[in-house]
Amino acid sequence: MKRKPSFIIYAPDNEISGGAIVLHLLNKLLIKQGHNSHIYKMDSNERVLYNNLIQVYTKKISYCVKKIVIEIIYLLSMKRYFSRSINKRRSFIMKPCLNKNAIVVYPEIISGNPLGANNAVRWLLYKPGFFTNEINYGKNDLFFCYQKVFNDLKFNPDENMLTVTLIKRDVFQQTNFKKRSGNCYIVRKGKDREDLPPSFDGPVIDDLPDENVSEIFNQCEYCISYDPYTFYSTYASLCGCISVVEPLKGVTKDEWQPKKEMQYGISYGRTTEEINFAKDTKHKMEEYIDSIEQENVKQVQNFVSVCKKKFGFD
């Protein structure tokens, strides 16, 4: 009988950042395709999670008895389901014991192998070391990049790619077809750019709820992003903004975004030529977005196939 892999996606609890969104999306897509997949929440409190599980089965017991039962079951089960390791500060960390069929997917910001996985995948959701100034990966790790521009050939010479995209068409759509005015801004990963202005003449949409962002996108004429790799630039275009990405110093348009389809609907810089390109290709961007869900399926199928080959499941 062939071994079947199970997947553990190491992800934040929330789905606010772009990286967290696609990690949770990968988990959902794997499950949809019939794979055994779960989210392991970064910095999660396993004891709280375990208590919640046990309380499902003890909900009819009185409060005092329930607390005792939970404590006993937790202590007895802790040895079986969790192992202990000591971090640099010599404090105890609880982590799940993984079987040989488990494949853990870490984003590129994670140092080392916190879950002690035999089969580890590194998903380069941005450039390695950009956020942490630290790169600590295993020599036998399997690498995928989210986009070619995030890849590091030293780690991923085969240029394995895994690009899945969550499209919130129900939230981000054009509702204002009248005259617009003013600018809105995206900073996000561009917070350390040297060309970032000291102040803005319009709202910055970072960390706002999506419904509020959509309203702003439908009010403003321009959306100017200092984060060159956020899908919110595409959402701005969907809502009718002229979506502008401030160019990276010394980086050409094709170097910024080698995939032509990802250039559609967006102006790389504020030249008249680029502004016209964004307007003229918006319909192509919408056509491309319509094809993304089918592409998500293909991407995950290829991801599973490469993982199986690497880790000996075939």
Secondary structure by P-SEA (a helix, b strand, c coil): cbbbbbbbbbcccccccaaaaaaaaaaaaaaaaccccccccccccaaaaaaaaaaaaaccccaaaaaaaaaaaaaaaccccbbbbbccccbbbbbbbccccbbbbbccccccccccccbbbbbccccccccccbbbbbccbbbbbcccccccccccccbbbbbbbbbcccccccccccbbbbbbbbcccccccccccccccccccccccaaaaaaaaacccbbbbcccccaaaaaaaaacccbbbccccccccccccccccccccccccccaaaaaaaaaaaaaaaaaaaaaaaaaaaaaaaaaaaaaaaaccc
